[in-house]
Amino acid sequence: MSDDSMVEEFDTYATWTADAVDELGDAHALPAACRGSGSPAVLDWLADRMGLGRGARLVDSGAGVGGPAQYVAERLGVRPTLAEPMPGACRAAARLFGHRVVVADGAALPFPDASFETAWSLGVLCTVEDKVRHLAELARVVEPGGAVGLLVFVRTVDRLPEQPDGNSFPDAVELETEVRRAGLDVVARAWAGDLPTAPDSWDRAVAEVEDVIERDHRGEAGFDTARRQSAQIGGLIADGLVAGRLVVGRRPGRP
Ligand SMILES: C[S@@+](CC[C@H](N)C(=O)[O-])C[C@H]1O[C@@H](n2cnc3c(N)ncnc32)[C@H](O)[C@@H]1O
């Protein structure tokens, strides 16, 4: 992705999201901040297959505005640390949820080896070129035996009619090959589309946040870029050409 469109989609838009939540109220924070990763059912599936439980230390690489991390913190008592390259998204996550956040590229996480019980990276891999490196960093920072959860948008066809700027979608087989090349065993997999969709109240809250952002920022360059990117990816998903794939890998060895 060009640096400018990446900043507009993931940095500027994150700040606008936090501003809209300030206006609409805290009940909007979680749905709005999970915009990149979809439904509670996806997060429940991952949390279950990864064995996330109270007190577990989780690193969220490419955490965005921090909604998924907050979801498992609230629901399960997980202790997340967020890593995210966009400073505006980091500030938004800290502002909305008070998370511990570091500005970092997933290809070079600033954590010692084996310093977390688990890690996940949701909706990120299709935006990075060197996927094995990103995955190998997740494998490095979890303990032996630790789980690594992924939500990855994958291609379901050989060739896409259009490729949204900066995205490179693997297919489901390539994804698992990359996970294994990064040193992880694949222990669970599913299609996000086979899980329940988000409740209406969740979708309504997201739509209200989007309306406030549109009211305040329509016509600004960042607004048009972010909306165009998300419409393109939404169209590919609606046409069945791209789909959300969930994979859980495990670092070999015993904790
Ligand atoms: C679609 S959003 C998903 C955000 C969040 N994980 C979620 O599910 O709500 C993709 C995120 O990946 C981040 N990202 C892009 N390149 C990255 C990289 N090289 N390392 C880590 N994160 C990256 C973006 O800044 C953005 O926050």
The ligand as a MOL file (V3000), in Angstrom:
LIG
                    3D

  0  0  0     0  0            999 V3000
M  V30 BEGIN CTAB
M  V30 COUNTS 27 29 0 0 0
M  V30 BEGIN ATOM
M  V30 1 C -7.7150 -3.9250 8.6970 0
M  V30 2 S -6.8030 -3.1910 9.9840 0 CHG=1
M  V30 3 C -7.0980 -4.3440 11.3240 0
M  V30 4 C -6.9240 -3.7260 12.6720 0
M  V30 5 C -7.2190 -4.6580 13.8470 0
M  V30 6 N -6.3070 -5.7840 13.8630 0
M  V30 7 C -8.6490 -5.1460 13.8360 0
M  V30 8 O -8.8520 -6.3290 13.5520 0
M  V30 9 O -9.5490 -4.3470 14.1080 0 CHG=-1
M  V30 10 C -5.1210 -3.5710 9.5310 0
M  V30 11 C -4.0800 -3.0310 10.5180 0
M  V30 12 O -2.7890 -3.5470 10.1620 0
M  V30 13 C -1.8550 -2.5390 10.4300 0
M  V30 14 N -0.6180 -2.8150 9.6950 0
M  V30 15 C -0.3150 -2.5040 8.4160 0
M  V30 16 N 0.9510 -2.8780 8.1320 0
M  V30 17 C 1.4560 -3.4380 9.2490 0
M  V30 18 C 2.7090 -3.9870 9.6070 0
M  V30 19 N 3.7270 -4.0320 8.7240 0
M  V30 20 N 2.8750 -4.4600 10.8620 0
M  V30 21 C 1.8510 -4.4100 11.7480 0
M  V30 22 N 0.6460 -3.8890 11.4700 0
M  V30 23 C 0.4480 -3.4060 10.2460 0
M  V30 24 C -2.5580 -1.2720 9.9850 0
M  V30 25 O -1.9330 -0.0960 10.4760 0
M  V30 26 C -3.9590 -1.5190 10.5240 0
M  V30 27 O -4.0940 -1.0320 11.8330 0
M  V30 END ATOM
M  V30 BEGIN BOND
M  V30 1 1 1 2
M  V30 2 1 2 3
M  V30 3 1 2 10
M  V30 4 1 3 4
M  V30 5 1 4 5
M  V30 6 1 5 6
M  V30 7 1 5 7
M  V30 8 2 7 8
M  V30 9 1 7 9
M  V30 10 1 10 11
M  V30 11 1 11 12
M  V30 12 1 11 26
M  V30 13 1 12 13
M  V30 14 1 13 14
M  V30 15 1 13 24
M  V30 16 1 14 15
M  V30 17 1 14 23
M  V30 18 2 15 16
M  V30 19 1 16 17
M  V30 20 1 17 18
M  V30 21 2 17 23
M  V30 22 1 18 19
M  V30 23 2 18 20
M  V30 24 1 20 21
M  V30 25 2 21 22
M  V30 26 1 22 23
M  V30 27 1 24 25
M  V30 28 1 24 26
M  V30 29 1 26 27
M  V30 END BOND
M  V30 END CTAB
M  END
